Amino acid sequence: MAGNSRQAGRSVTERALSVLTAFGPDADRLSLTEISHRAEIPLATAHRLVGELENWGALQRDSDGRYAIGLRLWELGLLAPVHTGLRGVAMPYMQQLHEQTGANVQLAVRDGLQAVYVEKLTGRRSTPIISRSGGRLPLHTTGVGKVLLAHASREEVQEYCAHHLSRHTPYTIVEPGRLVREIGGIQRRGFAWTTEEMTLGSCSVAVPVLSEGEVVAALGLVVDSARAEVGKLVRPLSRTAGSIGERLAETNRAKAGVE
Amino acid sequence: MAGNSRQAGRSVTERALSVLTAFGPDADRLSLTEISHRAEIPLATAHRLVGELENWGALQRDSDGRYAIGLRLWELGLLAPVHTGLRGVAMPYMQQLHEQTGANVQLAVRDGLQAVYVEKLTGRRSTPIISRSGGRLPLHTTGVGKVLLAHASREEVQEYCAHHLSRHTPYTIVEPGRLVREIGGIQRRGFAWTTEEMTLGSCSVAVPVLSEGEVVAALGLVVDSARAEVGKLVRPLSRTAGSIGERLAETNRAKAGVE
């Protein structure tokens, strides 16, 4: 958070941003008092900044007086390359894969030591899943996470295995050596799977999305453990990831050509 | 844009926000010079503000030195009620409708005199469409737009018909009287359609999504004009909109119960 421009205390911009930082997956509607508390700014300052952010459309006020992220900030966020590029290209293919398999389809990228879910497609008959677009999950507990970890640098894998193996179910892998061996297997096989390592009753399988030789995302399927036939899912999953990767490369080449 | 807090010139928060406002659907990657120009702030100020916004994750820098909306702003935007509430509830139903009809499925809300697209589902075999989630289109040229306009206040309809009937194709309705009559028909029938009024080759049909007696969104299908059988699409569309509305009402009641 500390920038070069940080002198004595926080700049006004940083304070305004701290108001936005008060919001999170577990706190998407906040009162003015809660904002002031979470952003660590005085109530009067919070009041002024919230007013400016509301005027602009970054925040909106509920009928009960609480604030939430506004329509304009949502619109602006959707201009991010992860949405206009990756997600836009992948969606029709994810759609088709969902129709074909009936499974939950997920697309994720790595941000540091977490998997960020770019999109998920859930049917009304699919097994319930906890990921949501814009949400984050650990790397070692999910199929897409393991794929992304398997393509991180050796240093990042070591750092992750040494310090970040949180337990989520009795089946979560929390022994560094075991995870390192599994990552080796993922690198050789080209796909990852999990069995109830994040959520009891669910298992997942995932593959990397490669574009111009680089792993740019992971594509995964989540199904009910009882009905899981991981072997059958790998082939359609790999084919879809291949198509997405090719389409991304074409899009990039077209863009480079235009400029 | 002018808030009560606007005194002499713009506040620092407003300047920081003006940097973000420089970005738009037609300008999602900008150089520092372009940002300074579009935000109407000196280059040195732009440089400082962009640095702060980049540190926080609101902006990210490309390999070619241009800026785009960052991952963190994208994540934050997805906390907006329009995404977590409406879009989250509607998606599995939209999914099913897409599988059933093979048509493009769209969900939109009204913001002033424009339709804001909350989500669209496009198959690889569906007719290409120009709407995108987070994008805006006029109200009088699309199916979802006409439905939303038909449920606006009488004053808003009059204002819209008097001043906003832009032409997009030879078939766009630009005569106020004709649009007012059509809106009456939509109110009676409960659904709207368009025939090549926004894009040549495409037609659409749409219905309102009602939750607890209020029109909260419009749900539409876009198909190839040549293969259009609007009559057949109205029934599955209405049924889906009904399910979404009921589920939204249940969700709202559950939330009210929790608090």
Interface residues (C-beta under 8 A of the other chain):
Chain A: M1 A2 G3 N4 S5 S11 V12 T13 E14 A16 L17 L20 T21 F23 G24 P25 D28 R29 R48 L49 G51 E52 L53 N55 W56 A58 Q60 A68 I69 G70 L71 L73 W74 E75 L76 G77 L78 L79 A80 P81 V82 H83 T84 G88 M91 P92 Y93 Q95 Q96 H98 E99 D111 V116 L121 T122 G123 R124 S126 R132 S133 G134
Chain B: M1 A2 G3 N4 S5 S11 V12 T13 E14 A16 L17 L20 T21 F23 G24 P25 D28 R48 L49 G51 E52 L53 N55 W56 A58 Q60 A68 I69 G70 L71 L73 W74 E75 L76 G77 L78 L79 A80 P81 V82 H83 T84 G88 M91 P92 Y93 Q95 Q96 H98 E99 D111 V116 L121 T122 G123 R124 R132 S133 G134
